[in-house]
């Protein structure tokens, strides 16, 4: 802008400059970059004027000749608008809305079938999520990049407050007002910290070792605090955090975004990952053998019908009987056996039988009655298969895969390096959640169930994943109209 101000002070033929620049700027739809483009064009015209003046042309003639060489202002503006316009990816947005619609329909159906009478609260959560997505889509990328340090401090501060409340809760467990250390909120904070941590690494990309030190310190702090707060409840979120952060960091190394020799960078990456993995293992108070057996060999540890291990065994058995189209066919005796758990346990006593049968008539046992207690939260995919058949479930899964495929394709088109890293980490976080959720639905549950992005009900789940996908789409949206400053911050004329 200094160039424009200097040129405004010059007399003569420069009077035609302002109309020319304004005609160019009028063709550019994204207004914040108009002044920046006008400044660049003015500098280019002044350079041409200096060349003509050096060849002996009079001052006024040199200006006129420089302007003539530029060509038609409107045509230039149209070309620049194409290069600097906001991008829209309507297909991705439509698919995200389609997934949210599946979640809304499933939530309303659940509430109506079970006569809970609170279906509107679930709908409200989704409407909030869609609103958050719109806000992130239009402003998320700009806000995150400009405030990335503050966001990291806020996340760590909130986790620190939760840690303090955790210790207070230990002393005053009966005071429910202190039971604020919700595992859902901690889960959300872990996932939302992923793009923030990577943003900090990218901002320090020119410092040889600092990106690795920052990633190590931030990730280890978040994992250890979250593990102390929730124990094994957020085991999957720890894994998603570590995998997403270090996959994106490795991507930065491969793409040459970090300073230093690649060999040394890989060495630092391995050391950083090893340190965080050690903190994760030491912070997690659970039995790793138990978690692995629950995932791959649930029959070795199952003790009763309340076990997640039993749920995995039940799900695998029912999936083996599912049909291409329609509800899984079960005889009255089979439904009765599954409902009472007698199909698997031989030593169930009479009390258990009488307890179960006080709620249901043996001739009116439905599929929903024999599924795990929280099937509507944890077994959405399994329920689709058992209720509607493999083919309809594959169609629904196809919509999900199409959405992720389009998100991956969108990330591949982002040119701005920081935008690419942030979008990459957000989309990878969504994919990892879905992978763990799908594993559990196939009977391979590792740890407690995670979210099913866009489809699971629950305020934290919906808001968290809408923020992530909104941020990824926002990075693509602003890819052409922003550039990075010397320190990696996004800058544009405003």
C-alpha positions in Angstrom: 0.0 0.0 0.0 3.0 2.4 0.4 3.5 2.2 -3.3 0.0 3.4 -4.0 0.4 6.3 -1.5 3.7 7.3 -3.1 2.3 7.2 -6.6 -0.7 9.3 -5.5 1.7 12.1 -4.6 3.2 12.2 -8.2 1.8 14.6 -10.8 1.0 14.2 -14.4 -0.3 11.3 -16.4 -0.7 9.2 -13.2 -4.2 10.6 -12.9 -5.3 7.7 -15.1 -3.9 5.2 -12.7 -6.7 5.2 -10.1 -9.5 4.5 -12.6 -7.5 1.7 -14.2 -6.9 0.0 -10.8 -10.4 0.5 -9.7 -11.7 -1.1 -12.9 -9.5 -4.1 -12.2 -10.5 -4.4 -8.5 -14.2 -4.2 -9.3 -13.9 -7.6 -11.1 -12.5 -9.3 -8.0 -15.2 -10.8 -5.9 -13.2 -11.4 -2.7 -12.9 -7.8 -1.5 -10.1 -8.3 1.2 -7.5 -9.0 -1.5 -8.4 -6.0 -3.7 -6.0 -3.6 -2.1 -3.2 -6.1 -2.2 -3.7 -6.7 -5.9 -4.0 -3.0 -6.7 -0.6 -2.5 -4.9 1.0 -5.3 -6.9 -0.3 -3.9 -10.2 0.8 -0.4 -9.3 4.3 -1.6 -8.5 4.4 -3.4 -11.9 3.2 -0.4 -13.8 5.7 1.9 -12.1 8.5 -0.5 -13.1 7.4 -0.4 -16.7 7.2 3.4 -16.5 10.8 3.5 -15.2 11.9 1.4 -18.1 10.3 3.7 -20.7 11.7 6.8 -18.9 15.1 5.2 -19.0 14.7 4.9 -22.8 14.2 8.6 -23.1 10.4 9.0 -23.1 9.0 12.0 -21.3 7.4 11.5 -17.9 3.8 11.7 -19.1 4.4 9.5 -22.2 6.2 6.9 -20.0 3.1 6.6 -17.8 0.7 6.4 -20.7 2.8 3.7 -22.4 3.1 1.7 -19.2 -0.7 1.7 -18.8 -1.3 0.8 -22.4 1.0 -2.2 -22.1 -1.2 -3.6 -19.3 -4.2 -4.0 -21.6 -7.9 -3.9 -20.8 -8.6 -3.4 -17.1 -11.7 -5.5 -17.1 -10.1 -8.4 -18.8 -7.2 -8.3 -16.3 -9.6 -8.2 -13.4 -11.5 -11.2 -14.7 -8.3 -13.2 -14.9 -7.1 -12.1 -11.5 -10.5 -13.0 -10.0 -10.2 -16.5 -11.4 -6.9 -16.8 -9.7 -7.9 -15.2 -6.4 -11.5 -16.2 -5.9 -13.0 -18.1 -3.0 -13.4 -21.8 -3.8 -16.5 -23.7 -3.2 -16.8 -27.5 -2.9 -20.6 -28.0 -3.0 -20.3 -31.8 -3.4 -18.4 -32.1 -0.1 -20.8 -29.8 1.7 -23.8 -31.8 0.3 -22.3 -35.1 1.5 -21.6 -33.8 4.9 -25.2 -32.6 5.1 -26.4 -36.0 3.9 -24.5 -37.7 6.7 -25.9 -35.3 9.3 -29.4 -36.0 7.9 -28.8 -39.8 8.4 -27.9 -38.9 12.0 -31.0 -36.8 12.4 -33.3 -39.4 11.0 -31.8 -42.1 13.1 -32.0 -40.0 16.2 -35.7 -39.1 15.7 -36.5 -42.7 14.9 -34.9 -43.9 18.0 -36.7 -41.4 20.2 -40.1 -42.2 18.6 -39.6 -46.0 18.7 -38.6 -46.0 22.3 -41.2 -43.4 23.3 -38.6 -41.2 25.0 -40.4 -38.0 24.1 -37.2 -36.0 23.9 -36.4 -36.3 20.2 -36.2 -32.6 19.8 -33.1 -32.3 22.1 -31.3 -34.7 19.7 -32.5 -32.7 16.7 -31.3 -29.5 18.5 -27.8 -30.9 18.8 -27.6 -31.6 15.1 -28.9 -28.1 14.2 -26.2 -26.7 16.5 -23.7 -28.8 14.7 -24.8 -27.6 11.2 -24.6 -24.0 12.5 -21.1 -24.6 13.8 -20.1 -26.1 10.4 -21.4 -23.0 8.6 -19.4 -20.7 10.9 -16.2 -22.8 10.5 -16.7 -23.0 6.8 -16.8 -19.2 6.4 -14.3 -18.2 9.1 -12.6 -21.2 10.7 -9.3 -21.3 8.8 -8.6 -17.6 9.2 -9.4 -17.6 12.9 -7.4 -20.7 13.7 -4.3 -19.6 11.9 -4.4 -16.1 13.4 -5.0 -17.4 16.9 -3.2 -20.7 16.9 -1.0 -20.0 19.9 -3.9 -18.8 22.0 -5.9 -21.9 21.1 -3.2 -24.2 22.3 -2.9 -22.3 25.6 -6.7 -22.4 26.0 -6.8 -26.2 25.4 -4.0 -26.8 27.9 -5.6 -24.4 30.4 -9.0 -26.1 30.2 -7.4 -29.5 30.6 -5.5 -28.1 33.6 -8.7 -26.9 35.1 -10.3 -30.2 34.6 -7.3 -31.9 36.2 -7.8 -29.6 39.2 -11.5 -30.5 39.4 -10.5 -34.2 39.1 -8.5 -34.0 42.3 -11.2 -31.9 44.0 -13.7 -34.6 43.0 -11.5 -37.2 44.6 -11.9 -35.4 47.9 -15.6 -34.4 47.5 -17.0 -37.2 45.3 -20.4 -36.9 46.8 -20.7 -33.2 45.7 -22.0 -33.7 42.1 -21.4 -30.1 41.2 -17.7 -31.0 41.0 -18.4 -33.9 38.6 -17.4 -31.7 35.6 -14.7 -33.9 34.3 -16.9 -35.3 31.5 -15.1 -37.8 29.4 -17.0 -36.5 26.3 -15.5 -33.0 26.8 -12.0 -34.4 27.4 -12.5 -36.5 24.2 -13.5 -33.5 22.3 -10.6 -31.4 23.5 -8.1 -34.1 22.5 -9.5 -34.2 19.0 -9.7 -30.5 18.6 -6.1 -30.1 19.8 -4.8 -32.0 16.7 -4.9 -29.1 14.1 -3.8 -26.7 16.8 -0.7 -28.8 17.7 0.2 -29.2 14.0 -0.3 -25.5 13.3 2.3 -24.7 16.0 4.7 -27.1 14.4 4.2 -25.5 11.0 4.7 -22.0 12.3 8.1 -23.1 13.7 9.0 -25.1 10.5 12.1 -23.0 9.9 13.6 -23.8 13.3 15.6 -27.0 13.0 14.4 -28.9 16.1 11.6 -26.7 17.5 8.7 -28.3 15.6 9.5 -31.7 17.1 10.0 -30.4 20.6 6.7 -28.5 20.5 4.8 -31.6 19.1 6.4 -33.8 21.8 5.7 -31.4 24.7 2.1 -30.5 23.6 1.0 -34.1 22.7 2.6 -35.7 25.8 0.9 -33.1 28.0 -2.5 -33.5 26.4 -2.3 -37.3 26.5 -1.1 -37.6 30.1 -3.6 -35.1 31.5 -6.5 -36.7 29.5 -5.5 -40.2 30.7 -5.4 -39.1 34.3 -8.8 -37.5 34.0 -10.6 -40.4 32.2 -8.5 -43.5 32.6 -9.4 -46.0 29.8 -12.6 -44.2 28.7 -10.7 -42.1 26.2 -8.1 -44.7 25.1 -9.2 -44.4 21.5 -9.0 -40.6 21.5 -5.4 -40.9 22.7 -4.6 -43.2 19.8 -6.4 -40.9 17.3 -4.5 -38.0 18.6 -1.1 -39.7 18.4 -1.7 -41.3 15.0 -3.1 -38.1 13.4 -0.4 -35.8 14.7 2.5 -38.0 13.8 1.1 -39.0 10.4 0.7 -35.3 9.6 4.2 -34.5 10.9 5.7 -37.3 8.8 3.8 -35.8 5.8 5.4 -32.5 6.5 8.8 -34.2 6.4 8.1 -36.0 3.1 6.9 -32.8 1.5 10.0 -30.9 2.6 8.1 -28.4 4.8 10.5 -28.5 7.7 14.0 -27.1 7.9 17.0 -29.5 8.1 18.1 -32.7 6.4 15.4 -35.4 5.9 17.5 -38.1 7.6 17.8 -36.1 10.8 14.2 -35.1 10.6 13.1 -38.7 10.5 15.4 -39.4 13.5 13.8 -36.6 15.4 10.3 -37.8 14.4 11.1 -41.3 15.7 12.5 -40.0 18.9 9.4 -37.7 19.4 7.0 -40.5 18.6 8.8 -42.9 21.0 8.7 -40.3 23.8 5.0 -39.7 23.4 4.2 -43.4 23.1 6.1 -44.0 26.3 4.1 -41.3 28.1 0.9 -42.8 26.7 1.7 -46.3 27.9 2.8 -45.1 31.3 -0.2 -42.8 31.7 -2.8 -45.4 30.7 -3.7 -47.3 33.9 -5.4 -50.2 32.1 -4.4 -53.7 31.3 -3.0 -53.8 27.8 -3.4 -57.6 27.5 -7.1 -57.3 28.5 -7.7 -54.6 25.8 -6.0 -56.6 23.1 -7.9 -59.8 24.1 -11.2 -57.9 24.2 -10.5 -56.8 20.6 -9.3 -60.0 19.1 -10.2 -62.8 21.5 -13.2 -61.7 23.5 -14.2 -65.3 24.3 -11.1 -65.5 26.5 -12.2 -62.8 28.9 -16.0 -62.8 28.8 -17.5 -63.3 32.2 -21.1 -62.2 31.9 -23.6 -60.6 29.6 -22.7 -57.0 30.7 -19.2 -57.3 29.3 -18.2 -55.5 26.1 -16.5 -58.8 25.3 -19.9 -60.4 25.3 -21.3 -57.7 23.0 -18.5 -58.4 20.5 -19.3 -62.1 20.6 -23.0 -61.4 20.2 -22.5 -59.0 17.3 -20.3 -61.4 15.4 -22.8 -64.2 15.7 -25.7 -62.1 14.6 -23.8 -60.6 11.6 -23.2 -64.2 10.5 -26.9 -64.6 10.1 -27.7 -61.3 8.3 -29.3 -61.4 4.9 -28.8 -59.3 1.8 -32.1 -57.4 2.2 -34.4 -57.3 5.2 -34.2 -58.0 9.0 -32.0 -60.8 10.2 -34.3 -63.9 10.3 -34.5 -65.4 13.8 -37.0 -68.0 15.1 -38.9 -67.4 18.3 -36.5 -69.8 20.1 -33.5 -68.0 18.7 -34.8 -64.6 19.8 -35.6 -66.0 23.2 -32.1 -67.4 23.5 -30.4 -64.2 22.5 -32.7 -62.1 24.8 -32.0 -64.2 27.9 -28.3 -64.8 26.9 -28.9 -68.5 27.2 -27.5 -69.0 23.6 -24.0 -68.5 25.0 -24.0 -68.9 28.8 -25.0 -72.4 30.1 -25.1 -71.5 33.8 -27.6 -68.7 33.9 -29.8 -69.1 37.0 -33.5 -68.8 37.4 -33.3 -65.3 38.9 -31.7 -64.0 35.8 -34.4 -65.6 33.6 -37.2 -64.2 35.7 -35.6 -60.8 35.8 -35.3 -60.6 32.0 -38.8 -61.9 31.3 -40.6 -59.4 33.5 -39.9 -56.8 30.8 -40.9 -58.8 27.7 -43.3 -61.4 26.4 -41.4 -64.3 25.0 -43.6 -64.1 21.8 -42.9 -60.4 21.3 -39.1 -60.2 21.4 -37.8 -57.8 18.8 -34.3 -57.3 17.3 -33.8 -54.2 19.3 -34.4 -56.2 22.5 -31.5 -58.6 21.9 -28.9 -56.1 20.8 -26.4 -54.5 23.2 -27.9 -52.0 25.6 -26.4 -49.0 23.8 -26.7 -50.2 20.3 -28.2 -46.8 19.2 -24.9 -45.2 20.1 -22.2 -47.8 19.6 -23.6 -50.1 16.9 -25.2 -47.9 14.2 -23.6 -49.8 11.4 -24.4 -53.2 12.9 -28.0 -52.2 13.4 -28.3 -51.1 9.7 -27.0 -54.5 8.6 -29.2 -56.5 11.0 -32.3 -54.3 10.5 -32.2 -53.6 6.8 -29.8 -56.1 5.3 -26.3 -56.0 3.9 -27.2 -54.2 0.6 -29.0 -51.2 2.2 -26.2 -51.0 4.8 -23.6 -51.0 2.0 -25.5 -48.1 0.3 -25.3 -46.1 3.5 -21.7 -46.9 4.0 -21.1 -46.0 0.4 -22.4 -42.4 1.2 -19.9 -42.3 4.1 -17.0 -43.5 1.9 -18.0 -41.1 -0.8 -17.9 -38.2 1.7 -14.5 -39.2 2.9 -13.2 -39.8 -0.6 -14.3 -36.2 -1.6 -12.7 -34.8 1.6 -9.4 -36.5 0.7 -9.6 -35.3 -2.8 -10.3 -31.8 -1.5 -7.2 -31.9 0.7 -5.1 -33.0 -2.2 -6.1 -29.8 -4.1 -5.1 -27.4 -1.4 -1.9 -25.5 -2.4 -1.3 -23.4 0.7 1.0 -25.6 2.8 -0.4 -24.6 6.1 -3.9 -25.1 4.9 -3.0 -28.5 3.5 -1.6 -29.6 6.8 -4.5 -28.4 8.8 -7.1 -29.9 6.4 -5.1 -33.2 6.2 -5.0 -33.5 10.0 -8.7 -32.8 10.4 -9.8 -35.3 7.7 -7.5 -37.9 9.1 -9.0 -37.4 12.5 -12.5 -38.0 11.1 -11.3 -41.1 9.2 -9.6 -42.6 12.2 -12.7 -42.3 14.4 -14.7 -44.0 11.7 -12.2 -46.8 11.4 -12.3 -47.5 15.1 -16.0 -47.3 15.2 -16.3 -49.7 12.2 -14.0 -52.2 14.0 -16.2 -52.2 17.0 -19.3 -52.7 14.9 -17.7 -55.8 13.3 -16.9 -57.2 16.8 -13.4 -55.9 17.2 -13.8 -53.3 19.9 -10.6 -51.7 21.2 -11.1 -49.7 24.4 -14.4 -47.8 24.8 -16.3 -46.8 21.7 -15.5 -43.5 20.0 -17.7 -41.3 17.9 -19.3 -42.0 14.6 -18.6 -38.7 12.9 -21.7 -36.7 11.8 -24.1 -39.6 12.7 -23.6 -40.3 16.4 -25.8 -38.3 18.6 -24.4 -36.3 21.5 -23.6 -32.6 21.7 -19.8 -33.0 22.1 -19.5 -35.6 19.3 -21.5 -33.5 16.8 -19.9 -30.2 17.6 -16.4 -31.6 17.6 -16.6 -33.3 14.2 -18.5 -30.4 12.6 -15.6 -28.1 13.7 -13.1 -30.5 12.1 -14.8 -30.9 8.8 -15.7 -27.2 8.7 -12.0 -26.3 9.3 -10.9 -28.6 6.5 -13.4 -27.1 4.1 -12.5 -23.6 5.1 -8.8 -24.3 4.4 -9.8 -25.3 0.8 -12.2 -22.3 0.5 -9.6 -19.7 1.3 -6.7 -21.5 -0.5 -6.5 -19.1 -3.5 -7.1 -15.8 -1.7 -4.5 -16.0 1.1 -0.8 -16.3 1.4 1.7 -16.9 4.2 3.7 -14.2 5.9 7.3 -14.7 6.9 6.4 -16.5 10.1 3.8 -18.7 8.4 0.7 -16.7 9.4 -2.0 -16.3 6.9 -2.1 -12.7 5.7 -4.5 -10.8 3.4 -5.5 -7.2 3.0 -8.5 -6.3 5.1 
